[in-house]
């Protein structure tokens, strides 16, 4: 009985974490990046609702690029400082 309750709580926490990270943080980061790159043309209106996963993927790519830029800076320029 206690194991079932624990499994249920873990499932709820996983769902909430997924929803917050994927559907909110990464989506908005990707959407803001795409709006900047396309000068406000995409994604707007129904395009934002239809392409949630693709926009969230752009958010992941932005995070990876930012992390890579910091890593490159730290390994090249930051060592000599």
TAMOTA-V533109 format. One record per residue. N is the residue number from 1. RES is the residue in one small letter. OMEGA is omega in degrees with one decimal (999 if undefined). BURIAL is # if it has 24 or more other ideal C-beta (glycine too) atoms within 12 Angstrom, else .. Layout:
n:N res:RES omega:OMEGA burial:BURIAL
n:N res:RES omega:OMEGA burial:BURIAL
//
This chain:
n:1 res:x omega:-179.2 burial:.
n:2 res:x omega:178.8 burial:.
n:3 res:x omega:178.2 burial:.
n:4 res:x omega:178.3 burial:.
n:5 res:x omega:178.5 burial:.
n:6 res:x omega:178.0 burial:.
n:7 res:x omega:177.6 burial:.
n:8 res:x omega:178.8 burial:.
n:9 res:x omega:178.5 burial:.
n:10 res:x omega:178.5 burial:.
n:11 res:x omega:178.6 burial:.
n:12 res:x omega:179.7 burial:.
n:13 res:x omega:177.8 burial:.
n:14 res:x omega:179.7 burial:.
n:15 res:x omega:-179.7 burial:.
n:16 res:x omega:178.2 burial:.
n:17 res:x omega:177.8 burial:.
n:18 res:x omega:-176.9 burial:.
n:19 res:x omega:-178.0 burial:.
n:20 res:x omega:-175.6 burial:.
n:21 res:x omega:-172.9 burial:.
n:22 res:x omega:-171.8 burial:.
n:23 res:x omega:-178.6 burial:.
n:24 res:x omega:-174.0 burial:.
n:25 res:x omega:-176.6 burial:.
n:26 res:x omega:178.5 burial:#
n:27 res:x omega:-178.2 burial:#
n:28 res:x omega:175.2 burial:.
n:29 res:x omega:177.7 burial:#
n:30 res:x omega:-179.8 burial:#
n:31 res:x omega:179.0 burial:#
n:32 res:x omega:179.1 burial:.
n:33 res:x omega:179.6 burial:#
n:34 res:x omega:177.8 burial:#
n:35 res:x omega:178.0 burial:.
n:36 res:x omega:-177.3 burial:.
n:37 res:x omega:-177.1 burial:.
n:38 res:x omega:179.9 burial:.
n:39 res:x omega:175.0 burial:.
n:40 res:x omega:-177.2 burial:.
n:41 res:x omega:-175.9 burial:.
n:42 res:x omega:-6.3 burial:.
n:43 res:x omega:178.5 burial:#
n:44 res:x omega:175.7 burial:.
n:45 res:x omega:-175.9 burial:.
n:46 res:x omega:178.3 burial:.
n:47 res:x omega:179.7 burial:.
n:48 res:x omega:179.9 burial:.
n:49 res:x omega:-178.0 burial:.
n:50 res:x omega:-173.5 burial:.
n:51 res:x omega:-176.6 burial:.
n:52 res:x omega:-176.8 burial:.
n:53 res:x omega:179.1 burial:.
n:54 res:x omega:178.9 burial:.
n:55 res:x omega:176.9 burial:#
n:56 res:x omega:176.3 burial:#
n:57 res:x omega:175.9 burial:.
n:58 res:x omega:176.0 burial:#
n:59 res:x omega:176.3 burial:#
n:60 res:x omega:-179.6 burial:.
n:61 res:x omega:177.8 burial:.
n:62 res:x omega:177.6 burial:#
n:63 res:x omega:179.4 burial:.
n:64 res:x omega:178.4 burial:.
n:65 res:x omega:178.8 burial:.
n:66 res:x omega:178.4 burial:.
n:67 res:x omega:178.3 burial:.
n:68 res:x omega:179.0 burial:.
n:69 res:x omega:177.8 burial:.
n:70 res:x omega:179.6 burial:.
n:71 res:x omega:178.8 burial:.
n:72 res:x omega:178.6 burial:.
n:73 res:x omega:-178.4 burial:.
n:74 res:x omega:-177.8 burial:.
n:75 res:x omega:-178.3 burial:.
n:76 res:x omega:-175.0 burial:.
n:77 res:x omega:-174.9 burial:.
n:78 res:x omega:-178.6 burial:.
n:79 res:x omega:-175.8 burial:.
n:80 res:x omega:-177.0 burial:.
n:81 res:x omega:999 burial:.
//
